Amino acid sequence: MLSSCEEFLTITPETDLSSSTFYRTESDFEQAVNATYAPMRTIADNRSWLLCEMRSDNTIYARNINFGATEQQEDISDHALPDAQGIVANTHVLNQYRQDYLIIARANQILDVIDDVEFNQANKDNLKGQALFLRGYAYYELARYFGGVPLHLTPVTARDEAALPITPEAEIYNQLISDIQAAISLLPVRSNQGVGRASKGAAQMLLADVYITQKKWAEAETLLRAIVSSGEYELVENYEDVFSESVGNKNNKESLFEVQYLEGPEGLNGNFLYSFMPRPMSLTELQPISGTSNPQPLDGEGNNIPTPDMIAAYEDGDLREDASIAYVEISGSDRDDKVYPYIKKYAKAHSLHFNHGMNWPIYRYSEVLLFMAEALNEQGKTSEAAGFLNEIRERAGLASTTASSQTEMREAIFKERRVELAFENKRWFDIVRAGRVQEIIGAFGQRALANPLDYYYPEGATFRSNAFTNITTYYALPADEAEITPHF
């Protein structure tokens, strides 16, 4: 009787949703994988453009002195993050860290139990491959932002398992490469994959990105050639048509992987377009851009505003400039020059204020071609590299590159990536892996500090005294996390 009682008491109620009752069917794992994608919406909507694009020389905030201080954003953009003993008290850094670990935690739970449940093997491999892709992607983000981080590969079931030591960056890379390689072997090609889900091509591109960062050029070339020869992707003829509408044109033939948003009341929408508007903005100034039926005025401080440096990076006749950047006159601005640039490539008409469905591009086929050019050039195959670079330039309405030496081609590709992938959160990582952080950001800071009017400050207002005083390659680890671990 005692034995029977013990067995009965340890049965989990069937009505509870927990790891012991939920993961029993293919449908359960599909839902779990969907949940593993979900933090990417928060990351793309609220974080990546702050920690990547505004960290670079591509964009900056539009200072509204009537709004007061917005130090959390400005500290990132101005390279003025105060850190001590390897930690930083910045909300945006903290939330990026936590969202990546939310992806990892959900992927770990799936991977821990999926092999114990019987259902169609091909479908199981697909779901497992997606979980591995997402975990690899999240660790790649963490490694690029922070270097070494805690390495969690199994579900945390007790408090003492939650705080792990820092794993060196090299070991983080070893693990994420293993995850992505496994994902490649499990995932179907795009034409056989569910819309919006990671496919073999997306995983190959992610691993190629990792290898490019590690300067493993031959390994990257092999992966990139597989994508090119797959026949699954091609350039969209008109650059302006590449980017998602609020409802249509999603996951088009140029897209390898993009973050999915859905306009409407389901809570799956984005609102990043509104974060990118200069302010204060009246509803009559906003409505022609958003196309909404209920426009509302915007106050506060605008973010991710194209810098003069970014605008000057386009060559004369580059069709991508007008497709990427537009201008709006802000009557309520304190500046004498009330005309501001804004990011046009995401400014698509939608129905309701602060609720849109444009997808966020992570990997596009044009970047495959640019990575291919880079991998070839770094192996001394400069003339072959030119062909891939020129595919991108031809669509942009530009003449073929004149670069002939390896050094010239390296710089030409670096510049081409800036304008082709503008405002897609690539520039900061490009500067870092080129080893040019101090060179490029230092010079950018000097220009901005010397000419605050050019960088959207009102007459008489200037950058803070600590602007551009802490130019670093990595972010320090979040202070709030340091309070709950003895390891940092």
N, C-alpha and C positions, 0 to 999 in steps of 0.2 A: 504493500500500500504506500509506503514511504517513497519507494522508487517511482511508482506511478504518479504520485502527487508531485514529485520533483519534476518529472517530465512534463506534466500538464502545466505547471506553473511557469516553466521556461518557454512555453509556446507564445510567440508574439501574436497579438490580436490581428486578425486578418484585415480589419478595417484601418489599421495604422499604415501610413506610408513611410517606410523606412528602408534602409539598404537591405534588410533581411526579408522584406515582403515585396518590394517593388520590382527588383530586377529578375523577372521570371519569364518574360515573353519578348519576342522581337519588337513588339510595339513599345514595351517599356524602355528598351535600349534606344529606339528611335527618339523617344521623348527626351531621354537623358542626353543624347548627342545634341539634340536641338538646344537644350539648356546650356551645353558647353559652348556653343556658338554665341549665346546671348550676351556675355560680357563684352564681346567685340563691338556691339552697338554703342555701349557706354564709352568704350575706349575711343572709337572713331568720332563720336559726337562731342565728347567733352575733353579729351586728354591729348591725343596724338598730335594735333595741330599746335597745342601749347608746348609740348615737350620736344617736338621736332621742328616744325616749320618756323615757329616764333623763336626758337633757339638759334636759328640760322640767320643769314642775311637776306632771306627772301621776304619775310613779313615782320611786322611790328604792330604794336597797339596804336590806336588813335587817341591821344591824350585828351580827356575831357576834364579840365581842372575844376569845373563846377560840381563834379561828381564826387570828388575826394580821392583818397588813396585807393589803389587797387594793387597793393604790393605783391600779392600772391602771383599774379600774372606777370607783372613788371619785373619781379626778381628773376623769373625764368628768361624772359626776353632780353633783359639788360645784363645778363650774366652777373647778377648781383645776389645770388642765393647765399644767405649766411649759413655756413655749416661749421660744425665743431665735432671733433673726434669721429669723423666719418658719418655723421647723421645730419639730417636737415628737417626742419619743421615747416614743410610746404604741403598744403592740402593736395595739390595736383600731383606731386610726386608720390605722395602716399596713396592716392586713389588709383594711379596707374599700377603701382606695385600690387595693390590688393585685387584689382580686376584681373591682372595676369595670373595671380595665384588662385583666383576663383575658377578660371579656365582650367588650371592645372588640377585643382582639387576635384572638379567634376570629371575630368578625363581620367584621373587616377581611380575614381570609384568605378567607372565603366570598365577600365582595363583590368581591374582587380577581380571582377566576377564574370565577365562576358564569356570566357572559355568554359565556365561551369554550367552554362545554360545551353540546351540544345535547340537550335532552329536552323534554317537554311544557311549553309556554310558560306555561300557567296554573299549573302546579305550580311552575315556576321563579319566577314572579312571587310566589307565596305564600311560598316559602322566602326569596327576596330581601327581601320585605317584613318577614318576621320578623327577619332579621338587621339590617335598618335600624332596626326598632323597638327591638331590644335594645341596639344601639349608642347610639341616641338616649336611651334610658332610662339607660344607664350614664353618659353624659356629663351628663345632668341631675342624677343623684346627685352626681357629682363637682363640678359647678358650685355646687350648693346647699351642699355640705360645705366646699369649699375656695375657691370663686371661680374664679380663673384656674388652669388646669392645662395640661400638655402636650397638644397635639392630634395624635393619631396617626390617620391615615385610610388608611394602607396597611400591609401586613405589614412587620415589621422583619426584614430579611434579613442585616444586618451590625451589628457592635457600635456603629459610629459613628452608626447610625440610631436607636439605642435611647434616647438622651438628647436630647430636644428642648427648646427654650426654652418658657417659660410663655406660653401664649396668653391674652390678656385675656378676662375673663369674658364680655363682650359678644360676642366672636367665637365662644366656645364655644356660646353660646346660638344664634347664627346657624346654626352647623353642626348642632346637634341639632334645631333646628326644621326645617331642610332634610331631615334624615334622617326625621323623623316624618311630615312632609308626603308624602314619597315612599312611606313605609310605608302611609299611608292609601290612597293610590292603587293599591297593589298587593295589599293584604290583603282576603280575603273577609269577609263578615259572620259573626258568631259561629255562626249555624245551619249555615253551610257550611264551618266551620273545624274542624280536629282539636281534640279535647278538651284543654283546658289551654294551647293555643297562643294567641299574640297574634292578635287579630282586628281588623277595621276599627274596631269600637267601642272596643276597648282603645287603639288608636293615637289615635283622636279624643279619648279621655279624657286620654291622656298629653299631647297637644298643648294641650288645654284647661287642664290643670294648669299647663303652662308659661306660657300666656297669662295665667292668673290671677295667677301669680307676677309677671309683667311688667306687670300692671294693664292689659292689653289686653282690656277687658271685652267690647266688641262682637265681637271675633274669637272669644273664648271662648264667648259666647252662641251664635254660629252653629254651632260644633262640638257644644255641649251639646244644642241643639235637634235636631240630626241624630240624636244618640243616643236622645233621648226619643221622637222620631217613628219610629225604626227598628222598633219593636215587638219588639226582641230581648231587652229587659230589663224587669223589674218588681220591686217590693219583695216580699220574702218576708213573709207575713202576721205571723208571730211572730218578733220580733227574735232570740230565743234560737236559732231554727232557721236563722239566716243562716250560722252558722259551721260549718266542715267538721267532720265526725266523723273518727275515725282511718281509717275505711274508706269510709264513705258520705257523702252530702250534699255532694259536691265539685262545684265549678264550677256552682252552682245558678243559678236564673234572676236572682238579684240580682248575680251575680259578673260583672264585666267582665274581670278578670285576677287570678290568684292564683298564688303559688309552689306548685309541685306536690311533694308528699312521698308516699312509699309505705312503709307499715309492713312490716317484714320483713327478711330477711337480705341483700337486694340492695345495701345501702349507700345507699339513696335516702330513708331515713327522717329525721325530725327528732327533736330532744330538747329544744326550747326550753321546753316545759312545766316540765321539771325545773329549768332555770335560774331560773324564775319562782317557785319555792317558797321560803318563809322557812325558815331553818335554825337549829340542827340539827333534823332531822325524823326521827322514828322510822318504821319500816316500817308500824306500825299506824296512824300518823297520815297517811301518804302513800297507803296502799292504797285507802281509800274515794274518794280523788280520782282516782288513776290507773286503778284497776280491774284492775291487772295481777295475774298469777298468781305472780309472783316479785318482790314489792316489796323494795327495799333501802333502808336508812337513808341520809339525805342529811346530809353535813357541809359545812362551809365557810360561805360567806356568800350569802344569797339576794339576788336582784336583781329589778328591775322590780316592786317592791311598790307597790301604789296608795297615794298619799299622802293624808293627811287632807284636803288641798285638793281633790284629785280626787273623793273621796267626797262632800264638801260641795257639789260642783258640780251634783249631781243634784237636780232639783226633787222635792218630795214627790209620790209617786205615779208617778214615772218607772219604767216597767217595765224599762228598760235597766239600772238599777242592779243588781237581783238577777240579771239575766242576765250581767252583766259582772264582778261582784265577789262573792266568797264569803269565808268566814272559817274559820280553823283554829286550834286551840289547840295550842301547841308546848310540851310538858311540859319539854323540856330547855332552854328559853330562860332567860337570866339576868334577864329583865325580870319585874317583878311582874305586869304585864299580859301574859300569855302568849298572848293572842289576836291573830292577825295577819290582815290581809286578803290575798287573792291574786287573780290574774286568772282568773276563772271561764270567760270566753268561749272559751278554748282548752283547758279542762280536760275532755277527752273520754276515755272509757274506751278502753283498748287492751290488747294481749295481754302484752307483755314490757317489763320495766323499761328505761327510757332508749331506747325505740325506738317511736316513734309516727308516724302518717301524716297528722295534721291539716295541711291546706293553710294557707298564710298569705295573707290578703287584701291585695291591693295597691290595687285599685279596685273599689268596689261602687256599685250604682245609687243608693243613698242619697246618696253623695257627688256624683253627677251632679246630683241635685236641689238639694243644698246649694250647689254651685258655681253652678248656674243662678240660685238666689235671690241669691247674692252678685253675680254679673255683672249681673243686672237692677237690683238696688238701687243699685249704683255708677253706673248710667246714669240714675238718677232714677226708675226704674220700681218704686217701693217696694211699691205695692199688688199688682202682679203677682208680685213676689218673695215676698210673704207666702204666696201659694198653694202654692208649692213648699216653703217652710219648713214649712208646716202639714201637708203630706203626711208629713213625717218625725215631727212631733210627734204626729200622730194615731196612728201605729203605736205610739208610745211610751206611749200612754194619757194624753196631756196635752192641755190645752185649746189653742185657737189662740193664736198670739202676740198680745200686746197692743202690740207695737212699731208705731208709725205714721209716725214721721219717718225719714229716711234714716239719721241717726245712731243712733237707737234700733234700727233694723233691722240695721245693721252690727254692733252689739254682740250682738244676739240671735242672729245667724248665727254669730258668733265663738264664743259660748257653746254653741250647739247642736252645732257641729262637735266641740267638746271631748267631749261626752257620747256623741254618736252614734258617733264614730270613736275612742273611748278605746282605748288600747293597740294601735293600728294604725299607729303611727309617723307620725302626722300633726301632733301638737300643736306640736312644736318648729318645724317649718317654718311653721305658722300664726303662731306668735309672731314669727318672723323677718320674714315678708312683711308683717305688720301694723306692723312697726317698733316693737315693744313689748318687745324683749329686756331692756333695762335696767329698764324699768318692772316687768314681771311677774316676771322671774327675780330682780331685786334685792329686791323685796318678799318673794318666796318664800324667798330666802336669809335675810333678816332673821327671818322667822318660824321657820325651821328652827334657826338658830343660837340663838335665844332659848328654844326649847322642844325640845331634842333628844329628850326622852322621847316627845313626840308623833310623832317621826319615827323611832321604833323603835330608839333607843339604850337600852341598859340604864342603870339608875340610876347616876349618877356618871360616866358616859362622855359625851364631847362630840365634836363635829366637830373636825377638825384646824384649826389656826390659819390655814391658807391657804384654807379653804373659802370659796367665792364671792368670791374676790379677783381672778379673771380671767374675767369674763363677756364673751365675745366672740361675734360673729355667725358667724364661720367658724372652722374648725379650721386650725391651722398644718399645713404639709405634712410628710410623714413624714421623720424624720431618716435612717432607713435608705436611703430613696430619694435623699436629698441626698448621700449618700456616693458614689453612682454616677453623678451628673450634675453638671456645672459650672454649671447654670442656677438652682439654688436650694439 
